[in-house]
Amino acid sequence: MHGRLKVKTSEEQAEAKRLEREQKLKLYQSATQAVFQKRQAGELDESVLELTSQILGANPDFATLWNCRREVLQQLETQKSPEELAALVKAELGFLESCLRVNPKSYGTWHHRCWLLGRLPEPNWARELELCARFLEVDERNFHCWDYRRFVATQAAVPPAEELAFTDSLITQNFSNYSSWHYRSCLLPQLHPQPDSGPQGRLPEDVLLKELELVQNAFFTDPNDQSAWFYHRWLLGRADPQDALRCLHVSRDEACLTVSFSRPLLVGSRMEILLLMVDDSPLIVEWRTPDGRNRPSHVWLCDLPAASLNDQLPQHTFRVIWTAGDVQKECVLLKGDGTCSLHPLQQSPSLFSSPGCTLQPSTLSPGRQEGWCRDSTTDEQLFRCELSVEKSTVLQSELESCKELQELEPENKWCLLTIILLMRALDPLLYEKETLQYFQTLKAVDPMRAAYLDDLRSKFLLENSVLKMEYAEVRVLHLAHKDLTVLCHLEQLLLVTHLDLSHNRLRTLPPALAALRCLEVLQASDNAIESLDGVTNLPRLQELLLCNNRLQQPAALQPLASCPRLVLLNLQGNPLCQAMGILEHLAELLPSVSSVLT
């Protein structure tokens, strides 16, 4: 046995490792305790740097210790000579590189490096760019390093063309690079600024075609990598639609004025102000949301005094002025002479005489109970914000390319989803039937996301139905037998009087339903509705059909008490109908409802 090395047993090895871990833990805890004690005592000296180095060198993600380290460095800045401070900074930068080698994706380390360089009078930005390049050679998808590179490039005023060339080199090596694709989306609008392109930035057609060719090479090479697909969606995207006042409605019966907007806003905040003018005089009113929650909402309303609705006067003018930041938009409804108008956002609060928009005319004439005006100029683009391009020929070409790829890769979910979005961008109504077929294929390919796809399909179907209703200029919306799972865009239904949601898969009626201020009849039978929380404060609702749903307890009907004109309620086929004394309970809960069917 002499001269032979003794091989430890597995139990001995495990015990040795345990003892080693315990020893490291004791050192770690003692060093941490010493740092906190010195910090509490105000002893921010170089010994704290040494103690934190011992801990951060092994665990760079201890954020509190980076804070301690910054406090020490700030203190030493006032005590050291320029030469000593330069040596300290050099040592700190070297220490940070060693920490990054331990964990290249340490938030605290990259942030500390930003902080340190931001305090130097003349940082060596070229060296920092080289550092980024070295770490991205090891892992080109290290988004922490990409964030730091964008910071360095901005500070060093690196030309966008040089940074774009850098992304080219990394994308060529590996198409699967989210950060590099994203960086391109930031650089290209800088290189090719377009007037009135919006905050997202659009590209000239020649640049767009070149980028589409690049990204097509990426997803034809690796169709299952999603990074190129996301960049493709950005290329075909568009900026957010401009702010708009969609509709103004005045009701004599409810003595109420309601306004709907293109986006949710919080009236009364510093940036969102509504001013109501009646007969050219400002009227102080209290704005509120239909559901009473006064959170950001597409729809806001206010009560009107009786004098503003006097039927004896020949004319009343209702003007709503919306101030959003430093721009304004106004909407005018004129009673008596058959006119109403919507004016676009202005750069000056005094410019109220600009050309109006195309409207659905209506008046609040003597004897009429309501009047409204609606901005119909954007009907065709109302819901086409998912994808769009400068010219439809480019979009059509992309659709054909994706269909070719789908034939080669029939189970590629990204390709199928992109086809759906492209068809919606081209013409949602023309491609409606084909879109539904692609949704069916996509659900079979990606069953784990079936619920999301059902909701997205429901969203698109509802958008199409609203567009058809707008084109027909009717106030009745039929959404029965569409297999809907969610309701959206209800703010667009301010003028709807009859809504049919029967034979779908709805589990609830959302609070946004309160935006339907003109709704008189709601049919929601044969769904899976368990809650009626959204059926609140509907001033005109008269009939509510809820047959064959899943309402369990009479208490679920409590929200209906806020609907003053409700007279007919059909609950047949719901579990709550089996409860003892249900009719008596409902008569007590909803005394104004004269006809309840159970």
Secondary structure as the mmCIF struct_conf table of DSSP 4:
data_model
#
loop_
_struct_conf.conf_type_id
_struct_conf.id
_struct_conf.beg_label_comp_id
_struct_conf.beg_label_asym_id
_struct_conf.beg_label_seq_id
_struct_conf.end_label_comp_id
_struct_conf.end_label_asym_id
_struct_conf.end_label_seq_id
TURN_TY1_P TURN_TY1_P1 HIS A 2 GLY A 3
HELX_LH_PP_P HELX_LH_PP_P1 ARG A 4 THR A 9
HELX_RH_AL_P HELX_RH_AL_P1 SER A 10 ALA A 41
TURN_TY1_P TURN_TY1_P2 GLY A 42 GLY A 42
BEND BEND1 ASP A 45 ASP A 45
HELX_RH_AL_P HELX_RH_AL_P2 GLU A 46 LEU A 56
TURN_TY1_P TURN_TY1_P3 GLY A 57 ALA A 58
TURN_TY1_P TURN_TY1_P4 PRO A 60 ASP A 61
HELX_RH_AL_P HELX_RH_AL_P3 ALA A 63 GLU A 77
TURN_TY1_P TURN_TY1_P5 THR A 78 GLN A 79
BEND BEND2 LYS A 80 LYS A 80
HELX_RH_AL_P HELX_RH_AL_P4 PRO A 82 VAL A 102
TURN_TY1_P TURN_TY1_P6 PRO A 104 LYS A 105
HELX_RH_AL_P HELX_RH_AL_P5 TYR A 107 GLY A 118
TURN_TY1_P TURN_TY1_P7 ARG A 119 ARG A 119
BEND BEND3 PRO A 121 GLU A 122
HELX_RH_AL_P HELX_RH_AL_P6 TRP A 125 VAL A 138
TURN_TY1_P TURN_TY1_P8 GLU A 140 ARG A 141
HELX_RH_AL_P HELX_RH_AL_P7 PHE A 143 GLN A 155
TURN_TY1_P TURN_TY1_P9 ALA A 156 ALA A 157
HELX_RH_AL_P HELX_RH_AL_P8 PRO A 160 GLN A 173
BEND BEND4 PHE A 175 PHE A 175
HELX_RH_AL_P HELX_RH_AL_P9 TYR A 178 LEU A 191
BEND BEND5 HIS A 192 HIS A 192
TURN_TY1_P TURN_TY1_P10 PRO A 195 ASP A 196
TURN_TY1_P TURN_TY1_P11 PRO A 199 GLN A 200
HELX_RH_AL_P HELX_RH_AL_P10 GLU A 205 THR A 221
TURN_TY1_P TURN_TY1_P12 PRO A 223 ASN A 224
HELX_RH_AL_P HELX_RH_AL_P11 GLN A 226 LEU A 235
TURN_TY1_P TURN_TY1_P13 LEU A 236 LEU A 236
HELX_LH_PP_P HELX_LH_PP_P2 ALA A 239 ASP A 243
STRN STRN1 LEU A 245 SER A 251
TURN_TY1_P TURN_TY1_P14 ARG A 252 ALA A 255
STRN STRN2 CYS A 256 LEU A 265
TURN_TY1_P TURN_TY1_P15 VAL A 267 GLY A 268
BEND BEND6 SER A 269 SER A 269
TURN_TY1_P TURN_TY1_P16 ARG A 270 MET A 271
STRN STRN3 GLU A 272 VAL A 278
TURN_TY1_P TURN_TY1_P17 ASP A 279 ASP A 280
STRN STRN4 SER A 281 LEU A 283
STRN STRN5 ARG A 288 ARG A 288
TURN_TY1_P TURN_TY1_P18 PRO A 290 ASP A 291
BEND BEND7 GLY A 292 GLY A 292
BEND BEND8 ARG A 295 PRO A 296
STRN STRN6 SER A 297 ASP A 303
HELX_RH_3T_P HELX_RH_3T_P1 ALA A 306 LEU A 309
TURN_TY1_P TURN_TY1_P19 ASP A 311 GLN A 312
BEND BEND9 LEU A 313 PRO A 314
STRN STRN7 HIS A 316 ALA A 324
TURN_TY1_P TURN_TY1_P20 GLY A 325 ASP A 326
STRN STRN8 VAL A 327 LYS A 335
BEND BEND10 GLY A 336 GLY A 338
STRN STRN9 CYS A 340 GLN A 346
BEND BEND11 GLN A 347 SER A 348
TURN_TY1_P TURN_TY1_P21 PRO A 349 SER A 350
BEND BEND12 SER A 354 SER A 354
STRN STRN10 LEU A 359 GLN A 360
TURN_TY1_P TURN_TY1_P22 PRO A 366 GLY A 367
BEND BEND13 GLN A 369 GLN A 369
STRN STRN11 GLU A 370 ASP A 375
TURN_TY1_P TURN_TY1_P23 THR A 377 THR A 378
BEND BEND14 ASP A 379 ASP A 379
TURN_TY1_P TURN_TY1_P24 GLU A 380 PHE A 383
BEND BEND15 GLU A 386 GLU A 386
BEND BEND16 GLU A 390 GLU A 390
HELX_RH_AL_P HELX_RH_AL_P12 SER A 392 LEU A 408
BEND BEND17 GLU A 409 GLU A 409
TURN_TY1_P TURN_TY1_P25 PRO A 410 GLU A 411
HELX_RH_AL_P HELX_RH_AL_P13 LYS A 413 LEU A 426
TURN_TY1_P TURN_TY1_P26 PRO A 428 TYR A 431
HELX_RH_AL_P HELX_RH_AL_P14 GLU A 432 VAL A 445
HELX_RH_3T_P HELX_RH_3T_P2 PRO A 447 ARG A 449
HELX_RH_AL_P HELX_RH_AL_P15 ALA A 450 ALA A 472
TURN_TY1_P TURN_TY1_P27 GLU A 473 GLU A 473
BEND BEND18 ARG A 475 ARG A 475
STRN STRN12 VAL A 476 HIS A 478
TURN_TY1_P TURN_TY1_P28 ALA A 480 HIS A 481
BEND BEND19 LYS A 482 LYS A 482
HELX_RH_3T_P HELX_RH_3T_P3 LEU A 490 LEU A 493
TURN_TY1_P TURN_TY1_P29 LEU A 494 LEU A 495
STRN STRN13 HIS A 498 ASP A 500
BEND BEND20 HIS A 503 ASN A 504
STRN STRN14 THR A 508 THR A 508
HELX_RH_3T_P HELX_RH_3T_P4 PRO A 511 ALA A 515
TURN_TY1_P TURN_TY1_P30 ARG A 517 CYS A 518
STRN STRN15 VAL A 521 GLN A 523
BEND BEND21 ASP A 526 ASN A 527
STRN STRN16 SER A 531 SER A 531
TURN_TY1_P TURN_TY1_P31 ASP A 533 GLY A 534
TURN_TY1_P TURN_TY1_P32 PRO A 539 ARG A 540
STRN STRN17 GLU A 543 LEU A 545
BEND BEND22 ASN A 548 ASN A 548
BEND BEND23 GLN A 553 GLN A 553
HELX_RH_3T_P HELX_RH_3T_P5 PRO A 554 SER A 562
TURN_TY1_P TURN_TY1_P33 PRO A 564 ARG A 565
STRN STRN18 LEU A 568 ASN A 570
TURN_TY1_P TURN_TY1_P34 GLN A 572 GLY A 573
HELX_RH_3T_P HELX_RH_3T_P6 PRO A 575 GLN A 578
BEND BEND24 ALA A 579 ALA A 579
TURN_TY1_P TURN_TY1_P35 MET A 580 GLY A 581
HELX_RH_AL_P HELX_RH_AL_P16 ILE A 582 LEU A 589
TURN_TY1_P TURN_TY1_P36 PRO A 591 SER A 592
STRN STRN19 SER A 595 LEU A 597
#
